[in-house]
Amino acid sequence: MSRKTFCVEARRAEVTGGRGGKSRKVNIILHLRPTSSPNRKESKGDAALAFKVRLRFGRDEAASWYPHQAVMNAFSRAARMSGIPVRFTEGFDPHPRITIPYALSVGIPGDVEALELELHSWCKPSEVAARLNAFLPRGIRVNRARLVPPRRASFVVTAACYEAVLPAEALPGAPEAVERLLAAEEWVVERGGKKKRTVDIRPYIESLELEGATLSMRLKVTGRGTARPREIAAAVVGDGFDVRLVPIRKTKLEIRDAD
């Protein structure tokens, strides 16, 4: 809408009035002024980026089954409802600028996930966390927040650590299976649904430790991919066990700032 005053000529109308009750025709001109434009600094994506907050959040067992996009949507809704000064994207359907630059694992809980959101004005990181927590669904909670340089690209995940609790029936052969996996030059697994493909996951295994029934693993994350913790657990427990029933928890997410 133009900022200048514009006029609209209404349809020629017949108005009864005047002396003698005679009808006369008049032209009705409506002078309309546009309403004040929205505060672009507060609502549009072209607002100057003032602050960026990096959050660490957790998902419990139930919330760990939410897919990646559902978690993103939950944070977007919380950002809108909480009233924090979040920066929005441009376009027909603007949404809060929130980034999780890696794929969230489905079915694996933990308290170490990370995301970044952009703000157009100052808000204490601790207040951002508290206001988001008030509107996030049960099972998802922000536990840490800190400022990062606003113009820096999003972080990069370099490694992830997990703990798997192996079934008692698999424990007798687990130590030998761990040694065999670490000694192997390659370990090929099959992935995919209808379109199968094979992946060598051995280069991504940085460490494996078995203490009692707990298998601790540190997996490298690269631009080409990573190993999946259930693939490691399957290699250790062997055939005959449903690895989907093995409890796995993410214990650490190592990140670095992007170049």
N, C-alpha and C positions, 0 to 999 in steps of 0.2 A: 504494500500500500504506500502511495506517495505521501510525503510529509506535507505537501501543499494542500490547501483547502480545495475541495472539489465540490461540484454541484451536480445534482441529478434532477432532471426535469421529469416530474411525475406526469402520468397520463392526464390529458385534459379532462377535468371533472366538471360536472354541472352542479352548482351550488344554489339552493333556493334561499332567497333573502332579498334584502334591499326594499326600497319603497314599492308598495303595491303588490308585494309578494311575487313579483316577476322573477323568472329565472335568469341568471346570468352566468356566463362561462368565464372561468379564470384559469390562469396557468399557475400551478403550485410549484414553487422552486424550493427545494430542500437544500440548505447549506450544511454540509456535514464536515466535521473536523475529525481527522484520524485520532484514535486514542494514542496515548503516549507509547512509544516503542518499548519493548521489554528490555530489562537491564541485561544486556548481552554479557556483561562481565560475570553475572551470576548464573546465566542459564544456557549460554551457547558455548560451543566447543572452541571458538576462536579467542576465548578469554586467555589472558596471559597466564602461563603456567607459573604459579608462585611457589608451591610446595609439593613434595612427593613423600608419601608415608609408606614404609614397608612394614607389613604386618606378618606376624607368625600366628597361625591358628591351628586348632585341632579338630578332629572328627572322631566321635565315638563309634562303637561297633555298628549301630543302626545307621548313622549318618554316613559311614564309609561306603555304603551302597548307593549313595547318590552319585549319578554320573557327573562328569566334569562340568557340563553346561548347567546342570541343576545347581551346583555349588556357585557358579558364576552368577546365575540368576538370583540366588539367595542373597549374595552380597550386594547386587545391584538394587534389589528391593530394600534392603536394610539401609543402604546409602541414601536412597530417596526419602525413606520414611523418617530417618533419624535427623535429617536437617543439617548434616555436616556440609561444609562448603565444597562439595565435590565438583570437579570439572566434568563437563559433559562433551560427548562427541557431537559433531555436526550432522546435518542431514535431516530427513523427514522424521526419523524416530530416534532422537538423541537418547543416549544412555550413559551412565557414569563411566568414567575412564578408569577401569579396573583391569589389571593384568595378572594372570597366572601363566607364566611363560613355560609351562611344562604340563604334561598330562597327569592328572590325578589318578592314582591307582584305585580301582573299584574293589571294595571288600577288604581293604587294608587300613585300619584305623591308625591314628597317631596324633601327636601334638606338635608336629614340626613343619607343617605345610607353610607355604609363603605366598604372599601376593603383594602387589603395589597398587596404590590408588593416588590419583592426582587431585590436588586442591587448588582453588583459585584465590583463597585467602587463608589467613592463619587460623589454625586450630591445634591445640596441644595434642600430640600423638596419643597420650593416655586418654584424652577426652574422645578422640576418634574411636578408639577401641571400645570404650564404655558405651558410647552411643550406638555403635554397630551391634554390640552384644545384646542390647535391649530389643533389637528387632530381628536378630538372626534366629533361624529355626533351632529347635532343641537338638542338641548333639553337635552343633558347630559353635565354636567359641574362639574369639581372638584372645591370645594370652600375652602378646608382646607387640609393641609398636614403636617405631623410631623414624626420624626424618632421614632422608637420603638426598643427595644433590638433585635438584629438579630436572636438569637437562640431561642427566645420565640415562643411558638406555637401560631397559629392564635387566635384572640379574640373570645369570646363567647357572643352572644346576650342574655341579661337577661330580657329585657322588651321593648315594643314599644308603643308609644302614637300616637293617631289618633284624627282627628276632622272630624265629619260628619255633613253636613248641611241637616237637615230634611225638607221634604216637608211641606208646610203650612197646608195641609189637615191633616197631622199626628200629629200636635202640640197639639191639645186638649187632646189627650190621652197619650202623650209622658211621662209626669212626673210620672203618675201612672205606666206606663210600666217599667220605670227605677227602681222605688221602688220595683216593683214585681220581676224584674230580680236580683236585689241586695239581696233581702230577700230569694231567692230560694236557696235550698241546692244543687240542680243540675239543669242543663239546657241542655237537650239533643237535638242535631241537627243531621241531616242526611247529609252525605257527599258521594261523589263518583259518577261515571257515571253508567256503567252497574252493577258493583259490589258495591252495597250500603253498608254503614256502619254507625253506630251511634257513636257520640262522645259527651261526657259531657264537655261542654266548661266553665261551671261555675267556676271550680278551677283556670282558667286562667284570670278571670276578677278581677283586683286589684282595679279599681275605675271607676266610671261612673258619669259624671256631665252634667247636661243640663242647658244651659244658653241661653235663647231665642230659636233660632232654631238650635244652635250649640251643638252637643253631643260630649263631650270629653271623651275619654276612654284610660285607661292604661291597657295593656294586658301583662301578664307574658309569657315569652318564656322559655321553658324547653327542655330538650333532648327528652321528650316524645311528645312535640308538643305545640300548642298554640291555642287560639281562633282567628278567622278571623274577621276583623272589619265589614265586610258586614253581618256576622252572628249576630253580636251585633246590627247593625242598623236594620236588619230584625226583631229582637225580640222587638225592641222599636216601630217601625212604624206599625208593625202588618200586617195582611193579607190585600190584596187589593192595595198594593203599590209595584211597581217594584223596589226592592232595588238596582238593577244594575244602576238605574238612580240617586241614592243618591251620591252627590259629597263627596268623602272622601280623606283626605290628611294626610300623615304621618308627624308628627311634632317633634318626638323625637325617637331616637334609643339608648337605654342604653346598653352598652357593658362592659365587664370586660376582663382582660387578662386571658388566659387559664392557668390552673394550670400546 
